[in-house]
Amino acid sequence: MNKNIYVKKINTAGDSAVWLVDGALIRKEINENFVKCAGNDQFNFVPKNEFWIDEDLDPKEYRYFIDRFIYEQGLMDSGKNYAKADKKADEFEKEERQNSPEVRQIAESNKKELLEKIKNKIIKKFSGEIKIWLVDGNLVRSFFLLDYCEGGHDKVYPFIPTSEIWIEKALSPQERKFIILHELHERYLMGRGKSYKNAHIGATEVEDYYRENPKEDLEARIKEEMRKNE
């Protein structure tokens, strides 16, 4: 395994070491589906007794992920299988988020006010008829969908306004481009009648190609996908 994956050990969770890792490198070299965080029960490339958190996430969320991992491990130690423990851990994480001071402070906001807090700024370089917004992923997960990660668009998520794509602001500028490409291509395929499942597979293939071929003109392909979405 490429040791450059490891960025910094930040904590322990029971018998496991908690590591910040280079999620972009993992998605390029190991598995495109690594997002947010994972332990060995989710991905066998994560060593046992380690818990990985993508460094491109808001540090305010680390405690949610670590607490969830500890809770989930406790359920499995008591005999629950991973699927059941994961479902219960979802409920645990949702409750913890709802009780956080930040969420409680803005919980009374109406949807318009909430969207104004979530949406930070438009990425003008890659926006045309389809507006691409940098968003606060922490708030998206706390108020709309726990499984939201990295990016999404209006044809998949009903909470995203029409003709918008959301990209997490915590991602590095280069990583944002890969996710923008993925979301644009997926959205285009769904607009042509593809199911989300098939469109996601197609978008992943395109994303993987550009990750594996850094000499290709990624920005030119993004602009092509912009035109296809108009």
C-alpha positions as CSV (number, residue, x, y, z in Angstrom):
1,M,0.0,0.0,0.0
2,N,1.2,3.5,-0.8
3,K,2.3,5.0,2.5
4,N,1.5,8.5,1.1
5,I,-2.1,7.7,1.8
6,Y,-1.5,8.4,5.5
7,V,-1.6,12.1,6.4
8,K,-1.8,12.2,10.2
9,K,-2.9,10.1,13.2
10,I,-5.4,12.2,15.0
11,N,-7.1,10.0,17.6
12,T,-7.9,6.5,18.8
13,A,-11.3,4.9,18.8
14,G,-11.3,1.9,21.1
15,D,-8.5,-0.3,19.9
16,S,-8.4,1.4,16.5
17,A,-6.1,4.2,15.4
18,V,-7.9,7.1,13.6
19,W,-6.0,8.4,10.6
20,L,-6.6,11.3,8.3
21,V,-5.9,10.0,4.8
22,D,-5.5,11.3,1.3
23,G,-8.9,10.5,-0.1
24,A,-8.1,11.7,-3.6
25,L,-5.1,9.3,-3.8
26,I,-7.2,6.4,-2.5
27,R,-9.9,7.1,-5.1
28,K,-7.2,7.2,-7.8
29,E,-5.1,4.2,-6.8
30,I,-7.4,1.9,-4.8
31,N,-11.1,2.5,-4.9
32,E,-13.2,5.4,-6.3
33,N,-15.9,4.6,-3.8
34,F,-13.9,5.7,-0.7
35,V,-15.7,8.8,0.5
36,K,-15.9,10.5,4.0
37,C,-14.5,7.7,6.2
38,A,-14.3,3.9,6.5
39,G,-13.1,1.0,8.6
40,N,-12.2,-2.6,7.6
41,D,-15.8,-3.7,7.8
42,Q,-16.7,-1.4,4.9
43,F,-13.5,-1.7,2.8
44,N,-11.0,-4.5,3.3
45,F,-8.2,-2.4,2.1
46,V,-8.4,-0.4,5.4
47,P,-6.3,-2.3,7.9
48,K,-7.9,-3.9,10.9
49,N,-7.7,-1.7,14.0
50,E,-7.6,1.5,11.8
51,F,-10.3,4.0,11.0
52,W,-9.7,6.4,8.0
53,I,-11.2,9.9,7.6
54,D,-10.7,11.8,4.3
55,E,-8.6,14.9,5.0
56,D,-10.8,16.8,2.6
57,L,-13.6,17.1,5.2
58,D,-14.6,19.7,7.6
59,P,-12.8,19.0,10.9
60,K,-16.0,19.8,12.8
61,E,-17.3,16.5,11.5
62,Y,-14.5,14.3,12.7
63,R,-16.2,13.7,16.1
64,Y,-19.4,12.5,14.4
65,F,-17.5,10.0,12.3
66,I,-15.4,8.8,15.3
67,D,-18.4,8.5,17.7
68,R,-20.3,6.6,15.0
69,F,-17.5,4.2,14.4
70,I,-17.2,3.5,18.1
71,Y,-20.9,3.0,18.4
72,E,-21.1,0.7,15.4
73,Q,-18.1,-1.4,16.6
74,G,-19.8,-1.8,19.9
75,L,-23.0,-3.1,18.2
76,M,-21.0,-5.6,16.2
77,D,-19.0,-6.8,19.2
78,S,-22.4,-7.5,20.8
79,G,-23.4,-9.8,17.9
80,K,-25.1,-7.6,15.3
81,N,-24.0,-8.0,11.7
82,Y,-22.6,-5.0,9.8
83,A,-25.8,-4.2,7.9
84,K,-27.9,-3.9,11.1
85,A,-25.1,-2.1,13.0
86,D,-24.7,0.4,10.1
87,K,-28.5,1.2,10.1
88,K,-28.5,1.7,13.9
89,A,-25.4,3.9,13.6
90,D,-27.2,6.1,11.1
91,E,-29.8,6.8,13.7
92,F,-27.1,7.5,16.3
93,E,-25.2,9.9,14.1
94,K,-28.4,11.7,13.0
95,E,-29.3,12.3,16.7
96,E,-25.9,13.5,17.6
97,R,-25.9,16.0,14.7
98,Q,-29.3,17.3,15.6
99,N,-28.1,17.9,19.2
100,S,-25.0,19.8,18.1
101,P,-25.0,23.6,19.0
102,E,-24.5,24.6,15.4
103,V,-27.5,22.6,14.1
104,R,-29.7,23.6,17.0
105,Q,-28.9,27.3,16.4
106,I,-30.2,27.2,12.8
107,A,-32.8,24.5,13.1
108,E,-35.6,27.1,13.1
109,S,-34.5,28.5,9.7
110,N,-37.0,28.2,6.8
111,K,-35.8,26.4,3.7
112,K,-34.7,29.6,1.9
113,E,-32.6,30.7,4.9
114,L,-31.1,27.2,5.3
115,L,-30.1,27.1,1.6
116,E,-28.5,30.5,2.0
117,K,-26.4,29.1,4.8
118,I,-25.5,25.9,2.9
119,K,-24.6,27.5,-0.4
120,N,-21.4,29.5,-0.2
121,K,-20.6,30.6,-3.8
122,I,-21.0,29.7,-7.4
123,I,-18.0,28.3,-9.3
124,K,-18.3,30.8,-12.1
125,K,-15.7,29.1,-14.3
126,F,-17.8,26.0,-14.7
127,S,-21.3,27.4,-14.4
128,G,-23.6,28.2,-17.3
129,E,-27.3,27.3,-17.4
130,I,-26.3,24.7,-14.7
131,K,-25.1,26.6,-11.6
132,I,-22.3,24.8,-9.7
133,W,-22.3,25.8,-6.0
134,L,-19.7,25.2,-3.3
135,V,-21.7,24.0,-0.3
136,D,-21.2,23.2,3.4
137,G,-21.3,19.4,3.3
138,N,-21.6,19.3,7.1
139,L,-24.9,21.1,7.0
140,V,-26.2,19.1,4.0
141,R,-25.6,15.9,6.0
142,S,-27.0,17.3,9.2
143,F,-30.3,18.7,7.6
144,F,-30.9,16.7,4.4
145,L,-29.0,13.5,3.8
146,L,-26.5,11.7,6.0
147,D,-25.0,9.8,3.0
148,Y,-24.4,13.0,1.0
149,C,-20.8,13.2,0.1
150,E,-18.6,15.2,-2.3
151,G,-21.2,16.2,-4.8
152,G,-24.7,15.9,-6.2
153,H,-27.3,17.4,-8.5
154,D,-31.0,18.1,-8.9
155,K,-31.8,15.0,-10.9
156,V,-30.8,12.8,-7.9
157,Y,-31.5,14.8,-4.8
158,P,-34.9,16.6,-4.3
159,F,-33.4,19.1,-1.9
160,I,-31.1,20.5,-4.6
161,P,-32.8,23.2,-6.6
162,T,-33.5,22.8,-10.3
163,S,-30.4,23.2,-12.6
164,E,-27.9,23.1,-9.7
165,I,-24.9,20.9,-8.9
166,W,-23.5,21.0,-5.4
167,I,-19.8,20.4,-4.6
168,E,-18.4,20.3,-1.1
169,K,-16.3,23.3,-0.3
170,A,-13.9,21.3,1.8
171,L,-12.5,19.5,-1.2
172,S,-9.2,20.6,-2.7
173,P,-9.5,22.7,-5.9
174,Q,-8.2,19.8,-8.0
175,E,-10.5,17.2,-6.4
176,R,-13.5,19.5,-7.1
177,K,-12.8,19.3,-10.8
178,F,-13.1,15.5,-10.8
179,I,-16.4,15.6,-8.9
180,I,-17.7,18.4,-11.1
181,L,-17.0,16.2,-14.2
182,H,-18.7,13.2,-12.5
183,E,-21.8,15.1,-11.6
184,L,-22.1,16.9,-15.0
185,H,-21.8,13.6,-16.9
186,E,-24.1,11.7,-14.6
187,R,-26.7,14.5,-14.9
188,Y,-26.4,14.5,-18.7
189,L,-26.9,10.7,-18.9
190,M,-30.0,10.9,-16.6
191,G,-31.4,13.7,-18.7
192,R,-31.2,11.2,-21.6
193,G,-33.2,8.6,-19.8
194,K,-30.6,6.6,-18.0
195,S,-31.4,5.4,-14.5
196,Y,-29.3,6.8,-11.7
197,K,-27.5,3.5,-11.2
198,N,-26.4,3.3,-14.9
199,A,-25.6,7.0,-15.1
200,H,-23.5,6.7,-12.0
201,I,-21.5,3.8,-13.5
202,G,-21.0,5.8,-16.7
203,A,-19.9,8.9,-14.7
204,T,-17.5,6.9,-12.6
205,E,-15.9,5.4,-15.7
206,V,-15.3,8.9,-17.1
207,E,-14.0,10.2,-13.7
208,D,-11.6,7.2,-13.3
209,Y,-10.2,7.8,-16.8
210,Y,-9.2,11.4,-16.0
211,R,-7.8,10.4,-12.6
212,E,-5.7,7.8,-14.3
213,N,-4.6,10.0,-17.2
214,P,-3.4,13.3,-15.7
215,K,-2.1,14.6,-19.0
216,E,-5.6,14.7,-20.5
217,D,-7.3,18.1,-20.5
218,L,-9.7,17.8,-17.6
219,E,-11.1,21.3,-17.8
220,A,-11.8,20.9,-21.6
221,R,-13.8,17.8,-20.8
222,I,-15.7,19.6,-18.0
223,K,-16.6,22.4,-20.5
224,E,-17.8,19.8,-23.0
225,E,-20.1,18.3,-20.3
226,M,-21.3,21.8,-19.5
227,R,-22.5,22.2,-23.1
228,K,-24.1,18.8,-23.2
229,N,-26.1,19.8,-20.1
230,E,-27.5,23.0,-21.7
